[in-house]
Amino acid sequence: DDAAMSTWRDDSELSRFNASRNTDPFHLSAATFRVFAAAEEISEASAGAFDVTVGPLVEAWGFGPSGTPGRPPEPSVLAALRRRVGYRKLELDISTRTIRKQVADIACDLSALAKGFAVDEVARGLVELGYEAFLVEIGGELRAQGVHEDGRDWRVAIETPDAEGFSIHRVVVLRDLSMATSGDYRNFYESDGTRYSHTIDPRTGAPVTHALASVTVLHPEAMRADAWATALSVLGPEEGYDLAQQRGLAAYVISRLGRGSEERFEARFTAAFGPHLLGNPQ
């Protein structure tokens, strides 16, 4: 809901919460509270790799609305910003449907869940209207309900994470499932020979340096697929894959090996993802 969760609209519910410079409880709409609650759940489950308060660091590294600074921020700047980052600095109260800041100038960005939430809401509305088969996609996050008009399950491509062009890496077969992909191959910059990814690790305050190029997650809810794809992107190809496997998540992880003309990709998928790959032995 753009009127509730946008950081680009000054009058949105989220922008008003971010602009409030106090630590008083702030009443939320039911929808926004639900998204914050899901964010808290995934932050806990990922040991802080997912964090809706990371926005000031994203901006400082040049991936926010202000654009690229051309060089990394100074350590003193990062140290000051990290004081304002941390999901545990937010307190949710389900009995009053309120949220409270422990630090008055903390700011939140729900973009890693909001598109998925919007997909879920559109899908729910279509089901309530009596539609049994459809594909909903908003900004790359999608929900496949029922079957295609030709009677087959829906088929959706995972893109090869190559910034130079588009090609299909694998095809996923979906029915009554949502899918979200997160990757660093479209949004990065280079400074003094170092590549800086737009994926910021809230635990370190810096862009990730691991070899993960993209991760695709399947989940009954697009909102959670969206958030988990972000969390696993932060955690990387080893830690992220292990956590997904441990939690029974359907995740497809593509890692980058080599650079330049030597670049190639290696893929792994969890046990829960395998049955959804076209042509994969059952």
Helices and strands as residue ranges (DSSP letters): H 2-5, H 13-19, E 26-27, H 30-45, H 55-60, H 75-82, G 87-89, E 90-93, E 98-101, H 111-128, E 134-138, E 141-145, E 154-159, E 168-174, E 177-183, E 188-191, E 194-197, E 200-201, E 206-207, E 212-219, H 222-235, H 239-247, E 250-257, G 260-262, E 264-269, G 274-276
